[in-house]
Amino acid sequence: MSEFNKTLDRLDWMDISMQLDVEGYAVLPDLLGVEMAGSLAQQVTTSGIRRVTLESSDLGRGELLYFDTGLPAPLDTWRTTLYRRLVVIANRWNETLGVDYRYPDELDDFLRHNRESGQTRGQSHLNRLGVEDHVSLHQRNDSELLFPMQIVALVSEPGSDFKGGEFVMTEQRPRMQSRPMVVPLKLGDVAIITTAERPFKGTKGYYRVNLKHAISRVRMGERIGLELSFHDAN
């Protein structure tokens, strides 16, 4: 068993599942560790990365760096391992919401379903934000086959490498004002977040709540983050 598997085994998955149900996110402190975070941050200068400005898609200001040649090791293995933990929650959410589709046990099988549906463009990326840069509120939900959770991580150190740049989520419930949430991330922390919708139990049963995420304006330095998606885009 890999060290990453052993680390995941030590986590309280019942508590993580409850946090995702109630808040729409769960922080896994120091899951990457400082060394791996630093290694990922250095990827922004390597070849084999497709660079896209946030301005070009009206998503803010800064740079997204896509892994078009495949996820660097060990991110591919980590994503596969995390999927096995999260697919149980994803299928429970679909059952609760009355959605017929059930996610397969293995990520490779789900990505095969993606390809069969015409979803072939990877969405996992690093984001690189300098002073005055930010990411606007958005969702990675422009695909037919959508996995309801994704991974975000911070690979630079707040307060030292940058200031500002808080990771923010908003939750919209029917007939209610949006609820803002600041997700506290430190260097090497990982958060599981809701991609778009999740079930929430109200007084009259379950209903859908809609979530978006963003990164606030960087006031000093350079902020580098990571997003891992379990589904591909059209």
Residue pairs with C-beta under 8 A, 6 or more apart in sequence:
1 9
2 77
2 81
4 74
4 77
4 78
4 81
5 81
7 31
8 81
8 82
8 85
11 28
13 85
15 26
16 26
16 28
16 192
17 89
19 25
19 26
20 26
20 89
20 149
20 192
20 194
20 198
21 198
21 199
21 200
21 201
23 181
24 169
24 171
24 181
24 193
24 194
24 198
24 209
24 211
25 169
25 181
25 183
25 191
25 192
25 193
25 194
26 191
26 192
27 183
27 184
27 185
27 189
27 190
27 191
28 189
28 190
28 191
28 192
29 186
29 189
30 186
30 188
30 189
31 153
31 188
31 189
31 190
32 40
32 153
32 155
32 188
32 189
32 190
33 188
34 187
34 188
36 188
37 153
37 154
37 155
37 156
37 187
37 188
38 155
40 72
40 75
40 126
40 153
40 155
40 224
40 226
41 155
41 156
41 224
43 49
43 65
43 72
43 126
44 65
44 126
44 128
44 224
48 67
48 68
48 69
49 65
49 66
49 67
49 68
49 126
50 65
50 66
50 68
51 63
51 64
51 65
51 66
52 63
52 64
52 65
52 66
53 61
53 62
53 63
53 64
54 60
54 61
54 62
54 63
54 64
54 133
54 135
54 136
55 61
58 136
59 135
59 136
59 138
60 133
60 134
60 135
60 136
60 214
60 215
61 129
61 132
61 133
61 134
62 127
62 128
62 129
62 130
62 133
62 134
62 135
63 127
63 128
63 129
64 125
64 126
64 127
64 128
65 125
65 126
65 127
65 128
66 122
66 123
66 124
66 125
67 75
67 122
67 124
67 125
68 122
70 76
71 79
71 122
71 124
71 228
75 124
75 228
78 228
79 107
79 124
79 151
79 228
79 230
80 106
80 107
80 108
82 151
82 192
82 228
83 106
83 107
83 110
83 147
83 230
84 105
84 106
84 107
86 147
86 149
86 192
86 230
87 103
87 104
87 105
87 110
89 149
90 103
90 147
90 148
90 149
91 102
91 103
93 148
93 198
93 199
94 100
94 101
94 102
94 103
94 148
96 199
96 206
97 197
97 199
97 206
97 208
101 145
103 110
103 147
104 110
104 113
107 230
110 145
110 147
110 230
110 231
111 231
111 232
113 145
114 120
114 143
114 145
114 231
114 232
115 232
117 143
117 144
117 145
118 234
119 143
119 144
119 145
119 231
119 232
119 233
119 234
120 232
121 232
121 233
121 234
122 229
122 232
122 233
123 140
123 227
123 229
123 231
123 232
123 233
124 226
124 227
124 228
124 229
125 226
125 227
126 155
126 224
126 225
126 226
126 227
127 135
127 215
127 223
127 224
127 225
127 226
127 227
128 222
128 223
128 224
129 135
129 162
129 165
129 215
129 218
129 222
129 223
129 224
129 225
130 218
130 221
130 222
131 218
131 219
131 220
131 221
132 217
132 218
133 217
133 218
133 223
134 165
134 214
134 215
134 216
134 217
134 218
135 214
135 215
136 214
137 168
137 170
137 212
137 213
137 214
138 212
138 213
138 214
139 195
139 196
139 211
139 212
139 213
140 146
140 150
140 195
140 196
140 227
140 229
140 231
140 233
141 195
141 196
142 233
142 234
143 231
143 232
143 233
143 234
144 234
145 231
146 195
146 196
146 231
147 195
147 229
147 230
147 231
148 194
148 195
148 196
148 197
148 198
149 192
149 193
149 194
149 195
149 230
150 192
150 193
150 195
150 227
150 228
150 229
150 230
151 190
151 191
151 192
151 193
151 226
151 227
151 228
152 167
152 183
152 185
152 190
152 191
152 193
152 213
152 225
152 226
152 227
152 228
153 185
153 188
153 189
153 190
153 191
153 225
153 226
153 228
154 167
154 185
154 186
154 187
154 188
154 189
154 223
154 224
154 225
154 226
155 187
155 188
155 224
155 225
155 226
156 162
156 187
156 221
156 222
156 223
156 224
156 225
157 186
157 187
158 165
158 185
158 186
158 187
158 223
160 221
161 221
161 222
161 223
161 224
162 218
162 219
162 220
162 221
162 222
162 223
163 218
163 219
163 220
163 221
164 216
164 217
164 218
164 219
164 220
164 223
165 215
165 216
165 217
165 218
165 219
165 223
166 182
166 183
166 215
166 216
167 182
167 183
167 185
167 191
167 213
167 214
167 215
167 225
168 180
168 181
168 182
168 183
168 213
168 214
168 215
168 216
169 180
169 181
169 183
169 193
169 194
169 211
169 212
169 213
169 214
170 178
170 179
170 180
170 181
170 211
170 212
170 213
170 214
171 178
171 179
171 181
171 209
171 210
171 211
172 178
172 179
172 209
172 210
172 211
172 212
173 179
173 200
173 207
173 209
174 207
183 191
183 193
185 191
193 211
193 213
194 211
195 211
195 229
196 210
196 211
196 212
197 208
197 209
197 210
197 211
198 208
198 209
198 211
199 206
199 207
199 208
199 209
200 206
200 207
200 208
200 209
215 223
215 225
